Amino acid sequence: MAPHLTAHQLAERHRPTLDRALEAIRTRAYWSPHPEHPKAYGENAAEEGRAAFEALLGRRLELDQPGTDAWTGGEVSPYGTELGVEYPHPDAEVLLPAMRAGMGDWRRAGAETRALVCLEILARISARTHEFAHAVMHTSGQAFLMAFQAGGPHAQDRGLEAVAYACAEQTRVPERAAWSKPQGRRDPLELTKTFTPVARGISLLIGCNTFPTWNGYPGLFASLATGNPVLVKPHPRAVLPLALTVAAAREVLAEAGFDPNLVALAAELPGEGLAKTLATRPEIRIIDYTGSSSFGDWLEENAVQAQVYTEKAGVNTVVVDSTGDYRGMLANLAFSLSLYSGQMCTTPQNLLIPREGITTDAGPKSYDEVVADLAAAVDKLLGDDARANALLGALVNPQVEKRVEEAGGLGETALASRAVANPEFPGATVRTPVVVKLDGARKRWEDAGDRPAFLSECFGPVAFAVAVDSTADGIELLRRTVREHGAMTVAAYTTSEEVERLVEEVCLEECAQLSLNLTGGVYVNQTAAFSDFHGSGGNPAANAALCDAAFVANRFRTVEVRRPA
Amino acid sequence: MAPHLTAHQLAERHRPTLDRALEAIRTRAYWSPHPEHPKAYGENAAEEGRAAFEALLGRRLELDQPGTDAWTGGEVSPYGTELGVEYPHPDAEVLLPAMRAGMGDWRRAGAETRALVCLEILARISARTHEFAHAVMHTSGQAFLMAFQAGGPHAQDRGLEAVAYACAEQTRVPERAAWSKPQGRRDPLELTKTFTPVARGISLLIGCNTFPTWNGYPGLFASLATGNPVLVKPHPRAVLPLALTVAAAREVLAEAGFDPNLVALAAELPGEGLAKTLATRPEIRIIDYTGSSSFGDWLEENAVQAQVYTEKAGVNTVVVDSTGDYRGMLANLAFSLSLYSGQMCTTPQNLLIPREGITTDAGPKSYDEVVADLAAAVDKLLGDDARANALLGALVNPQVEKRVEEAGGLGETALASRAVANPEFPGATVRTPVVVKLDGARKRWEDAGDRPAFLSECFGPVAFAVAVDSTADGIELLRRTVREHGAMTVAAYTTSEEVERLVEEVCLEECAQLSLNLTGGVYVNQTAAFSDFHGSGGNPAANAALCDAAFVANRFRTVEVRRPA
């Protein structure tokens, strides 16, 4: 059967986008082909998306995969409802060989066609952004607009970025080269050489609960675009967004004449620990993982047959030294702490504030004043329940709520967490951030024997206002925190060139991504594809960054064939 | 003190070479700035080089490194003489921190200056190629001309290639970007972003006995050019070439105003196993290794705190199906088997020849005839002792000799090994290749329980003429060999397009580098920098290829700092 989608059609549709993406990763200027505004998707898109999502509920999601030995599900929305969707559970002995069967055709398609097929998959997903937004919302607990943006266009951007990197990387070596080595008076030695990018093997994506698409798409598309089949093992509480992704990928692959089994879903039975079983199988040659440090470290240490790309946990720090825009700083930080209830891997946790206070455009502010003003800024931001719900979303699991409850016991509470009612979803657990004052005197963290609370990750809407002896001490604490516990983000506020230089030096030496003096509409916890790196890959929080050449270059190898010319 | 060598001087001297190297890795056409002919190095170079080498013997090689707690040595040339050179043994607790001290300045120098400093190091080494040739000869056992070429210009080419890749990789992201995100009617969000490549940490080079410079330079220069200090742990029997390299690097670094401790030597005490101790230290973030599969596998499994690049051992196969140039094929294979006594990781081991014989331009040839004719070709090539010595070099260690002795017991000897006297170096052990006939019937290798000799690496001048049931069976055996035991090289001779296609398909699927129908002056065991990949990194023989983007891209990370514009 001839494919419905020819290479020519794909090139006509997507080559300009691919070229633009290739340019963007080179200049790192702002760019996105995926609109952020829900209204940009057409007049009826919102309604149709909701209807499409609702039609999924309480049913089996048929993917027509080989080797399905059971059906499994059980997702409960953080907004309170059971999704009731069932997904295929794989018999790996059948599914994995079936996934390898299409690798030859996928390799022969070449890097450009693979990239264009990936762009078609992303385009299909983009057209269904409203539907995906509901799926992300009701698995992650993100508020609708955030689920829409982070789970839709921003995730699609990150996927496209990975495709662009993969395409660039595979086409840096020419397909063919003529080689002629002079031999003095004798004839030159002459060879014709061909170079073919080849896949490593099956790639395993281990998804996370909070950002199933945003954190999943880079690895999925990087591996697929470099020729590898991708087995998607979602977090058991956030299967739906990735299952829909798998369905879209299988549909496009088949239409373009490739084996749909190049992308497959592996949903797990309750308590099965399927990721662990799959991760060390010899067929699995690449793993992308987002989640806890303990399992990420386990993967790095045990899945030695695979290339392992991890995003784990860290302790994100803000150094507060001084500011020329006190209100802007407070507003910016209040937003960062509140967005998605602090459940982003990039949310600041420790605000290091000199015990003696800071200088600001509004005059000197004591440590207590800064903390009180920040608390007031958070309160003001979240004072209105509708707005609070729209910013906070819902807590993703009961452990986060427990952490919020227990945070008060760690120190003096500067701002207590407040439960917010959600009239639309009464089952949602919505909590505002708690801000706790902690003593950051050097003696508290110099002795590693007694680890203070601020040197562990406290995932969720919990921020620590840590009183440090001085800015210099805060910078040293920043260094230790990044070196020993990792960080996805670092921020600093200062009007001093010297302090700025010192913080920058620590970030360069300890390999952490730094945002300086953010007081407007850019937040430390947000990164933009094509321009910002997400994580550095060089501190304990992650061994890879989204997205750079290192993220894709080792997902394929180059096979050379040489012949006499 | 102002540096003797300024960035400007370095750029004037080396920027054109760097640009040419960057072009070469992109086109993969022939190029080298390092002449292969010994006479190209000046009228007195040979004499001066020999004198410089001899002046090293029996002395301490002072490197002025911090943290030297002992002196160690004991190299004995495969040509029979004791070198008597002593090298510093490191106290890691002192040396490693000292190596880190210069990282900040090295980072601030930037990617281009780091590359140019590396090119100056290579230029100094190039000017001393005759001296290095003797050092390589008397540690590896290579014959002089091979030690000169492979240990000199070809190694320098591989080093330069790694520098070019490192430079290209670090400059793909701009140093600075302006980012402006439209906000509809509101002002755009605007940020200024800087991107800085930062090192991972100390890089450990674990050198090998047979090609200390050729296999060592890619990792050494890739790591140094990406900002990492490099600790060089040579093979205890091949210290001198890498010690001289370290000395040259330290000299250039100091002259250019950088800390010479960015490159240091770690020579080991007898039986110390220093590589194992160093490899798992937390300061070691990158490891380059060439050597046995067992230690390479150990490193991959245990040095999980580091990026580990290994070249291990494989079983190299030649599929002999048919040829249009029978004499050319025999001569080419005879040379490949003889060069450096088959002690190259790329030397063919298994010649798979159909039991029923092959078709050739000289008429059909039975299996026995092919083997006999190959034996005769080897005999003819090595019939003259002077020529034999010039091609074979010396056996690198007694284990190789033992293997040659025992090879006769594995099957019928088609060509016995002959001891060749070396009048200049009576202490050298020089042996011609042994060719052994083995039964390659499918039942012999289908049952994994009883592994035939041809499914293990037999390092040294031992070739197996394996009688397979058919070419198709040979191709299947090739697949199993590569998949299960790895291969640095694959070769095939065929006039059939279909056989060519099938062999190529196996190499693409199992990720092995293929040379087809080599009958002239290019040999399967030789690869040229800037054009050929050495190894694929995708089968058990090696996890990396020399040299591609994947070899350098993860040796550094990119730190981004963003500020409001």
Boltz contact constraints between the chains, C-beta under 6 A:
constraints:
  - contact:
      token1: [A, 28]
      token2: [B, 177]
      max_distance: 6.0
  - contact:
      token1: [A, 29]
      token2: [B, 177]
      max_distance: 6.0
  - contact:
      token1: [A, 30]
      token2: [B, 179]
      max_distance: 6.0
  - contact:
      token1: [A, 30]
      token2: [B, 180]
      max_distance: 6.0
  - contact:
      token1: [A, 30]
      token2: [B, 181]
      max_distance: 6.0
  - contact:
      token1: [A, 177]
      token2: [B, 28]
      max_distance: 6.0
  - contact:
      token1: [A, 177]
      token2: [B, 29]
      max_distance: 6.0
  - contact:
      token1: [A, 179]
      token2: [B, 30]
      max_distance: 6.0
  - contact:
      token1: [A, 179]
      token2: [B, 531]
      max_distance: 6.0
  - contact:
      token1: [A, 180]
      token2: [B, 30]
      max_distance: 6.0
  - contact:
      token1: [A, 181]
      token2: [B, 30]
      max_distance: 6.0
  - contact:
      token1: [A, 189]
      token2: [B, 521]
      max_distance: 6.0
  - contact:
      token1: [A, 189]
      token2: [B, 522]
      max_distance: 6.0
  - contact:
      token1: [A, 196]
      token2: [B, 508]
      max_distance: 6.0
  - contact:
      token1: [A, 198]
      token2: [B, 508]
      max_distance: 6.0
  - contact:
      token1: [A, 198]
      token2: [B, 511]
      max_distance: 6.0
  - contact:
      token1: [A, 300]
      token2: [B, 304]
      max_distance: 6.0
  - contact:
      token1: [A, 301]
      token2: [B, 304]
      max_distance: 6.0
  - contact:
      token1: [A, 304]
      token2: [B, 300]
      max_distance: 6.0
  - contact:
      token1: [A, 304]
      token2: [B, 301]
      max_distance: 6.0
  - contact:
      token1: [A, 504]
      token2: [B, 561]
      max_distance: 6.0
  - contact:
      token1: [A, 507]
      token2: [B, 559]
      max_distance: 6.0
  - contact:
      token1: [A, 508]
      token2: [B, 196]
      max_distance: 6.0
  - contact:
      token1: [A, 508]
      token2: [B, 198]
      max_distance: 6.0
  - contact:
      token1: [A, 508]
      token2: [B, 559]
      max_distance: 6.0
  - contact:
      token1: [A, 511]
      token2: [B, 198]
      max_distance: 6.0
  - contact:
      token1: [A, 511]
      token2: [B, 557]
      max_distance: 6.0
  - contact:
      token1: [A, 513]
      token2: [B, 560]
      max_distance: 6.0
  - contact:
      token1: [A, 514]
      token2: [B, 561]
      max_distance: 6.0
  - contact:
      token1: [A, 515]
      token2: [B, 562]
      max_distance: 6.0
  - contact:
      token1: [A, 516]
      token2: [B, 563]
      max_distance: 6.0
  - contact:
      token1: [A, 521]
      token2: [B, 189]
      max_distance: 6.0
  - contact:
      token1: [A, 522]
      token2: [B, 189]
      max_distance: 6.0
  - contact:
      token1: [A, 531]
      token2: [B, 179]
      max_distance: 6.0
  - contact:
      token1: [A, 533]
      token2: [B, 558]
      max_distance: 6.0
  - contact:
      token1: [A, 533]
      token2: [B, 560]
      max_distance: 6.0
  - contact:
      token1: [A, 536]
      token2: [B, 557]
      max_distance: 6.0
  - contact:
      token1: [A, 537]
      token2: [B, 557]
      max_distance: 6.0
  - contact:
      token1: [A, 538]
      token2: [B, 557]
      max_distance: 6.0
  - contact:
      token1: [A, 549]
      token2: [B, 549]
      max_distance: 6.0
  - contact:
      token1: [A, 549]
      token2: [B, 553]
      max_distance: 6.0
  - contact:
      token1: [A, 550]
      token2: [B, 553]
      max_distance: 6.0
  - contact:
      token1: [A, 550]
      token2: [B, 554]
      max_distance: 6.0
  - contact:
      token1: [A, 553]
      token2: [B, 549]
      max_distance: 6.0
  - contact:
      token1: [A, 553]
      token2: [B, 550]
      max_distance: 6.0
  - contact:
      token1: [A, 553]
      token2: [B, 553]
      max_distance: 6.0
  - contact:
      token1: [A, 554]
      token2: [B, 550]
      max_distance: 6.0
  - contact:
      token1: [A, 557]
      token2: [B, 511]
      max_distance: 6.0
  - contact:
      token1: [A, 557]
      token2: [B, 536]
      max_distance: 6.0
  - contact:
      token1: [A, 557]
      token2: [B, 537]
      max_distance: 6.0
  - contact:
      token1: [A, 557]
      token2: [B, 538]
      max_distance: 6.0
  - contact:
      token1: [A, 558]
      token2: [B, 533]
      max_distance: 6.0
  - contact:
      token1: [A, 559]
      token2: [B, 507]
      max_distance: 6.0
  - contact:
      token1: [A, 559]
      token2: [B, 508]
      max_distance: 6.0
  - contact:
      token1: [A, 560]
      token2: [B, 513]
      max_distance: 6.0
  - contact:
      token1: [A, 560]
      token2: [B, 533]
      max_distance: 6.0
  - contact:
      token1: [A, 561]
      token2: [B, 504]
      max_distance: 6.0
  - contact:
      token1: [A, 561]
      token2: [B, 514]
      max_distance: 6.0
  - contact:
      token1: [A, 562]
      token2: [B, 515]
      max_distance: 6.0
  - contact:
      token1: [A, 563]
      token2: [B, 516]
      max_distance: 6.0
